[in-house]
Amino acid sequence: MSQSSLPFLLAPPWPRPAEARALLMGILNVTPDSFSDGGRFNALEAALAQARRIEAEGAEILDIGGESTRPGAAEVSAEEEAARVLPVIEALMQEDAARVLSIDTYKANVAKAACRAGAAIINDVWGLQRDPAMADVAAETGAGVCIMHNRREKDDALDIVADMEAFFTRSLDLAEAAGISRSRIALDPGVGFGKTLAQNLAAIRAIPHLKKTFGCAVLLGVSRKSFLGLITGRAVDERLSGTLAAGAYGLMAGADVLRVHDVAAHRDAALVLAALASSR
C-alpha cells in the first residue's frame, strides 16, 4: 500500500464506507521490556523478520516502538530510543521504499529522525502534549499523526468521555496552530492508559461520538491489553479471542485502523465484518 492511500493522510470524506476493510497497523516493538513481546524483536534481524511476517499477514502499516509504554516501565533517553528504532526503519525502507512505517514515540527528536529515515506516521501516546516540539515536527515532516488520549493517573470518578473531549480539543488546537490538517490525524481513545476497566469500555463505546465530534479517523489499540485479562481472567498470551471481540466491536463502531499483534486473525475478522456490512 502506498502512503497516499492511507485515509488519515488524505482529505476526507468521512465516514469511511462500511464495506471498506479497516487498515491494520502491525506492532513491532524493538524493546527489551514491552508487556507482551519485550525482548523478542530488539535484535535487528529478528525485527526485520517479524516485520516481513506481519506484512505478509496483511498489515498495511508497521508501528515501530523503541520505548515500552506499559505501566511502570522505565523511561529511556531519546538517544537510546533512536538507537533502537533507526536501524530498523532504515533497513526496512532500504528493502522496500513503499513500506508505510509509523514511529511510536512521544519525543520530538526521535520522531524527526525517524521521519527522515522513512517513517510516514508519528504515533504519539501523549497526543502532541508531552513534548512541545512534536506538533512542529509533524508539520515540518508532513507526517500523519496518531493522537492518543492519555492520563498520568487513574480517577474512578472521572467522566472519561468528557476527559477525552477536552484532551483531544487541546491536541487538535496544537495541531491546527502548527498547520496540521485534521485529514492527517487519527484519534486513539487510549485503551489501557490511565483508565479503569469501566473507563476502558466507555472509551471504546465512545468511538462514534469521537468521530462525530472531531471529524477525524479513529485508531483503536486493544491488543492483549490488561482490561481483557480483567474480563476473561486470561494471561497476556491467551487474550486473542478477547482482543478479536473488542476489535470487532470497535470496527462496528467505526474504527478505521486497528493496532494489533496478531495481524492474520484480525485481517480475517475485518474482512468478514466488511463483507457483512456490504450492501452488494
C-alpha positions in Angstrom: 0.0 0.0 0.0 1.3 3.4 -0.9 1.4 6.2 1.7 -1.1 8.3 -0.3 -3.7 5.6 0.1 -3.9 5.8 3.9 -7.2 7.5 4.8 -5.8 9.8 7.5 -3.1 11.1 5.2 -5.8 12.2 2.7 -8.6 14.7 2.8 -11.9 13.2 3.9 -14.8 12.3 3.0 -15.7 10.6 6.2 -17.2 8.4 7.4 -15.4 5.5 5.8 -17.7 3.3 3.8 -19.0 0.4 6.0 -17.9 -2.2 3.5 -14.2 -1.0 3.4 -11.9 -3.1 5.5 -10.2 -1.3 8.3 -6.5 -0.7 8.0 -4.2 -2.9 10.1 -1.3 -1.5 12.0 1.1 -4.2 13.0 3.0 -3.8 16.2 6.8 -4.1 16.1 8.3 -3.4 19.5 12.1 -3.2 19.4 12.3 -3.0 23.2 13.6 -5.4 25.9 10.6 -4.7 28.2 7.3 -4.3 26.4 4.4 -6.0 28.2 3.6 -8.6 25.6 6.7 -9.2 23.4 9.5 -7.4 25.0 12.9 -8.7 24.1 11.7 -10.9 21.2 12.5 -8.4 18.3 15.0 -6.0 19.6 17.8 -7.5 17.6 17.9 -6.2 14.0 17.4 -9.4 12.1 14.6 -10.6 14.4 12.9 -7.2 13.9 13.2 -7.4 10.1 11.9 -11.0 10.1 8.9 -10.0 12.3 8.2 -7.0 10.0 8.1 -9.2 7.0 5.9 -11.7 8.7 3.2 -9.3 9.8 3.3 -7.6 6.4 2.6 -11.0 4.8 -0.3 -11.5 7.2 -1.9 -8.2 6.0 -0.5 -5.3 7.9 -0.6 -2.1 5.8 1.3 -0.1 8.5 4.2 -1.2 10.7 4.3 0.7 14.0 7.8 0.6 15.4 8.4 1.4 19.1 11.7 1.8 21.0 10.3 2.5 24.5 7.8 0.4 26.4 4.7 2.3 27.4 3.4 -0.3 29.8 2.6 0.9 33.3 5.8 1.1 35.4 8.2 0.9 32.5 11.4 2.8 32.9 11.8 5.8 30.6 14.7 5.7 28.1 16.6 8.7 26.7 15.9 10.0 23.2 19.4 8.8 22.2 18.7 5.2 23.4 15.3 5.1 21.8 16.7 6.4 18.5 19.5 3.9 18.6 16.9 1.1 18.8 14.5 2.2 16.1 16.5 4.0 13.4 18.5 0.9 12.2 15.2 -1.0 11.8 13.5 1.9 10.0 16.5 2.4 7.7 16.8 -1.3 6.9 13.1 -1.7 6.2 13.0 1.2 3.9 16.1 0.1 2.1 14.4 -3.3 1.5 11.1 -1.6 0.2 10.7 2.1 -0.1 6.9 1.7 -0.5 6.5 0.5 3.1 4.4 2.6 5.4 6.1 2.9 8.7 4.9 4.5 11.9 7.1 5.7 14.7 5.6 5.1 18.2 7.2 7.9 20.2 6.3 11.0 22.3 9.8 12.5 21.8 10.1 15.1 19.0 13.8 14.4 18.3 13.1 10.7 17.8 10.1 11.4 15.6 12.1 13.8 13.4 14.9 11.3 13.0 12.5 8.5 12.3 10.6 10.5 9.6 13.9 11.5 8.0 14.7 7.8 7.9 11.4 7.0 6.2 8.6 6.8 8.7 5.4 8.4 7.4 3.3 8.5 10.6 4.0 9.7 14.1 2.1 7.7 16.8 2.3 9.9 19.9 0.8 8.3 23.1 0.7 11.8 24.6 -1.2 13.4 21.8 1.3 16.2 21.0 1.1 17.4 24.6 4.2 15.8 26.2 6.9 17.3 24.0 6.2 21.0 23.0 8.2 20.5 19.7 6.2 17.5 18.5 3.5 19.4 16.6 6.1 21.4 14.7 8.0 18.2 13.8 4.8 16.6 12.5 4.1 19.8 10.4 7.7 20.0 9.2 7.9 16.4 8.1 4.4 16.2 6.7 3.8 13.0 8.7 0.4 11.6 9.5 -0.3 11.9 13.3 -2.0 9.4 15.7 -3.1 11.4 18.7 -3.7 9.1 21.7 -5.7 10.1 24.9 -3.6 9.5 28.0 -3.7 10.2 31.7 -0.9 10.1 34.3 -3.2 8.6 37.0 -6.5 6.8 37.1 -9.5 8.5 38.6 -12.5 6.3 39.2 -14.9 9.2 39.4 -13.8 10.8 36.1 -16.2 11.1 33.2 -13.7 9.6 30.7 -15.6 10.7 27.6 -15.6 14.3 28.7 -11.9 14.0 29.6 -11.2 12.6 26.1 -13.1 15.5 24.5 -11.0 18.1 26.5 -7.8 16.3 25.8 -8.4 15.9 22.0 -9.5 19.5 21.8 -6.2 20.6 23.3 -4.2 18.3 21.0 -6.1 19.4 17.9 -5.6 23.1 18.8 -1.8 22.3 18.9 -2.1 20.6 15.5 -4.0 23.4 14.0 -1.6 26.0 15.3 1.3 24.1 13.7 -0.6 23.9 10.4 -1.6 20.2 10.5 -4.8 19.4 8.8 -7.3 17.1 10.5 -7.2 14.9 7.4 -3.7 13.9 8.5 -4.9 12.9 12.0 -6.3 9.8 13.6 -7.6 9.9 17.2 -6.9 7.0 19.6 -9.1 6.5 22.7 -6.0 5.3 24.6 -7.4 2.0 25.9 -5.2 0.8 28.9 -3.7 4.3 29.6 -4.8 5.8 32.9 -8.2 4.2 32.8 -10.2 1.8 34.9 -11.9 -1.2 33.4 -15.2 0.7 33.2 -13.5 3.7 31.6 -11.7 1.5 29.0 -15.0 0.1 28.0 -16.6 3.6 27.8 -13.7 4.8 25.7 -14.3 2.0 23.1 -18.0 2.7 23.1 -17.3 6.4 22.5 -15.8 5.8 19.0 -18.9 7.1 17.1 -19.1 10.1 19.4 -15.4 11.0 18.8 -15.8 10.7 15.0 -18.9 12.9 15.0 -17.4 15.5 17.4 -14.0 15.8 15.8 -14.3 14.6 12.2 -11.1 12.6 12.4 -10.3 9.0 11.7 -10.1 6.7 14.7 -7.3 4.3 15.6 -8.1 1.6 18.2 -5.5 -0.4 20.1 -6.8 -3.2 22.3 -4.4 -6.0 21.5 -3.7 -8.3 24.5 -4.3 -5.4 27.0 -4.9 -5.8 30.7 -8.6 -4.9 30.6 -9.2 -8.1 28.6 -7.4 -10.0 31.4 -9.7 -8.4 34.0 -12.7 -9.5 32.0 -11.6 -13.0 31.0 -9.0 -14.0 33.6 -6.6 -14.8 30.7 -2.9 -14.2 30.7 -1.3 -11.9 28.2 -0.5 -14.6 25.6 -4.1 -16.1 26.0 -6.1 -13.0 25.0 -6.5 -13.3 21.3 -10.2 -14.2 21.5 -10.9 -11.3 23.8 -8.8 -9.0 21.6 -10.8 -10.0 18.5 -14.1 -9.4 20.2 -13.1 -5.9 21.4 -11.6 -5.1 18.0 -14.7 -6.3 16.2 -16.8 -4.1 18.4 -14.5 -1.2 17.6 -14.8 -1.8 13.9 -18.6 -2.0 14.1 -18.5 1.3 16.0 -16.5 2.9 13.2 -12.8 2.5 13.9 -10.7 3.0 10.8 -7.4 1.4 11.9 -6.7 -1.4 14.3 -3.3 -1.6 16.0 -2.6 -5.3 16.6 -0.1 -8.0 17.4 -2.0 -10.9 15.7 -2.4 -9.5 12.2 -3.7 -12.6 10.3 -6.6 -13.2 12.7 -7.6 -9.5 12.6 -7.4 -9.4 8.8 -9.9 -12.3 8.7 -12.2 -10.7 11.2 -12.1 -7.3 9.4 -12.8 -8.9 6.1 -15.8 -10.8 7.4 -17.2 -7.7 9.1 -16.7 -5.7 5.9 -18.5 -8.4 3.8 -21.4 -8.4 6.3 -21.6 -4.6 6.1 -21.6 -4.6 2.3 -24.9 -4.0 0.5 -23.8 -5.9 -2.5 
